[in-house]
């Protein structure tokens, strides 16, 4: 990527209790499924918009566009069922989120619209599905699908979005928070 470009995404932060439950639930799964690598605890989040490569000199404008969601109500969420993504030849183990009342979907829609109007994001054609990626298969690994018990259905209110810069290196993606947006202001 050129030096004047930044790889960006916007995500919902998870509270420590949710991260702890995901780690507790995931440990025996990763141990029993060959080829799965756990996502680091500090990297667990809910991606709302993946922007990809954006002009580095527009970071403040992109962050300002994310502020459109600051006054929106805090979404009510709960951990849901595990899911293998994509369904054919999965490479990712994730946990779906139950979006009680649709608040997170509304936030994602408004955020997506704001970033698209600025020319930094092209909304996906498929419907938004709130999830947390907890493990990934290695590049050459083939994962054996299996039925999994869900994690405990912990409920919480989402309170923060973060605009992240993602840097890829030999250890995987490293995330740098560029701006945090408090919800429900």
C-alpha atoms as one frame of an Amber mdcrd trajectory, in Angstrom:
protein
   0.000   0.000   0.000   1.384   3.453  -0.833   2.670   5.464   2.149  -0.048
   8.065   1.676  -2.815   5.445   2.040  -4.384   4.005   5.198  -6.298   0.702
   5.525  -9.359   1.580   7.645 -12.428   0.073   9.265 -15.028   1.156  11.823
 -15.989  -1.242  14.610 -18.107  -1.490  17.740 -16.018  -2.074  20.869 -16.869
  -4.973  23.157 -16.992  -4.729  26.963 -14.544  -6.856  28.971 -17.293  -9.218
  30.167 -18.179 -10.095  26.565 -14.540 -10.538  25.541 -13.980 -12.782  28.577
 -16.966 -14.973  27.663 -15.838 -15.259  24.038 -12.345 -16.294  25.176 -13.752
 -18.841  27.640 -16.070 -20.318  25.006 -13.495 -20.311  22.219 -10.623 -22.044
  24.060 -11.921 -25.645  23.822 -13.200 -25.073  20.279  -9.809 -23.936  18.965
  -8.163 -26.837  20.793 -10.501 -29.352  19.114 -10.581 -27.978  15.537  -7.330
 -28.483  13.625  -6.097 -25.459  11.697  -7.886 -22.721  13.670  -5.877 -19.765
  15.012  -7.509 -17.632  17.710  -7.958 -13.906  17.114  -6.131 -11.946  19.823
  -8.290 -10.764  22.719  -7.464  -7.122  21.925  -8.637  -7.610  18.347 -12.154
  -8.858  19.126 -14.690  -6.336  17.816 -17.757  -5.999  15.589 -16.821  -4.583
  12.179 -19.495  -2.193  10.920 -17.786  -0.807   7.795 -14.526  -1.957   6.203
 -13.281   0.968   4.129 -10.060  -0.562   2.851  -7.391   1.735   1.440  -8.187
   5.445   1.940  -6.170   8.642   1.414  -4.037   9.274   4.501  -4.582  13.026
   4.250  -8.360  12.530   4.711  -8.287  10.719   8.073  -9.809  13.655   9.976
 -12.633  13.991   7.440 -13.340  10.267   7.589 -13.374  10.367  11.389 -15.719
  13.377  11.309 -18.073  11.436   9.000 -18.223   8.675  11.633 -19.527  11.168
  14.216 -22.961  11.025  12.517 -23.851   8.116  14.842 -22.846   9.799  18.117
 -26.369  10.826  19.092 -27.951   7.481  18.239 -29.337   5.318  21.039 -27.135
   2.657  22.603 -27.878  -0.641  20.844 -29.015  -3.594  22.978 -27.006  -6.675
  22.058 -26.539 -10.281  23.121 -24.146 -13.060  22.129 -25.830 -15.519  19.772
 -25.014 -18.661  17.826 -21.603 -19.627  16.441 -21.295 -19.468  12.655 -18.715
 -20.684  10.116 -17.957 -18.136   7.360 -18.300 -18.453   4.471 -20.717 -21.373
   4.607 -18.854 -23.119   1.750 -15.180 -23.794   2.628 -15.159 -21.772   5.858
 -12.110 -19.796   6.912 -13.589 -17.984   9.904 -15.330 -18.966  13.120 -17.564
 -16.171  14.384 -20.316 -15.585  16.923 -23.436 -13.804  15.709 -24.870 -10.991
  17.769 -28.531 -10.639  18.551 -29.432  -7.019  17.768 -32.367  -6.539  20.129
 -34.507  -3.753  18.693 -32.361  -3.243  15.584 -30.262  -0.411  17.038 -26.926
  -1.709  15.752 -28.349  -2.214  12.263 -29.564   1.420  12.318 -26.116   2.624
  13.406 -24.420   0.581  10.689 -26.836   1.935   8.069 -26.315   5.596   9.050
 -22.550   5.124   9.318 -22.442   3.380   5.939 -24.444   6.204   4.340 -22.249
   8.927   5.807 -19.025   7.246   4.688 -20.460   6.475   1.238 -21.463  10.123
   0.734 -17.845  11.074   1.409 -16.665   8.580  -1.204 -14.717   6.433   1.310
 -17.025   3.416   1.472 -19.020   1.326  -0.943 -21.897  -0.338   0.910 -22.029
  -4.106   0.611 -24.839  -5.670  -1.394 -25.515  -8.342   1.233 -27.415  -7.502
   4.400 -25.399  -6.531   7.461 -24.909  -9.421   9.898 -23.494  -8.419  13.270
 -20.802 -10.875  14.381 -17.466 -11.181  16.167 -14.705 -13.157  14.458 -13.070
 -15.331  17.131 -10.768 -17.589  15.061  -9.412 -17.947  11.543  -8.194 -20.921
   9.555  -4.662 -20.869   8.247  -4.206 -19.923   4.602  -3.857 -23.539   3.439
  -6.042 -25.138   6.112  -9.374 -26.826   5.462 -11.612 -26.638   8.484 -13.942
 -29.501   9.331 -17.389 -28.058  10.036 -18.915 -29.092  13.305 -21.934 -28.155
  15.385 -20.956 -25.975  18.332 -22.746 -25.016  21.500 -23.220 -21.238  21.707
 -21.466 -19.059  24.261 -23.470 -17.752  27.220 -26.067 -15.256  25.980 -24.542
 -12.256  27.732 -26.431  -9.024  27.070 -25.025  -5.489  26.971 -25.405  -2.076
  25.425 -22.917  -0.970  22.788 -21.346   2.321  23.848 -18.368   3.030  21.551
 -17.391   2.895  17.913 -13.752   3.116  16.890 -12.194   4.153  13.589  -9.204
   1.824  13.228  -6.170   1.824  10.996  -5.105  -1.737  10.178  -1.483  -2.521
   9.391  -0.647  -5.937   7.994   2.633  -7.595   8.945   4.030 -11.098   9.362
   2.145 -11.467  12.674  -1.207 -10.571  11.081  -3.193  -7.356  11.366  -2.215
  -4.759  13.970  -4.916  -2.209  14.846  -4.414   1.432  15.768  -7.399   3.377
  17.127  -7.647   6.735  15.340 -10.857   8.039  16.915 -13.417   6.753  19.404
 -17.045   7.828  19.017 -19.200   7.626  22.140 -22.785   6.572  21.355 -25.885
   7.976  23.020 -24.544  11.500  23.540
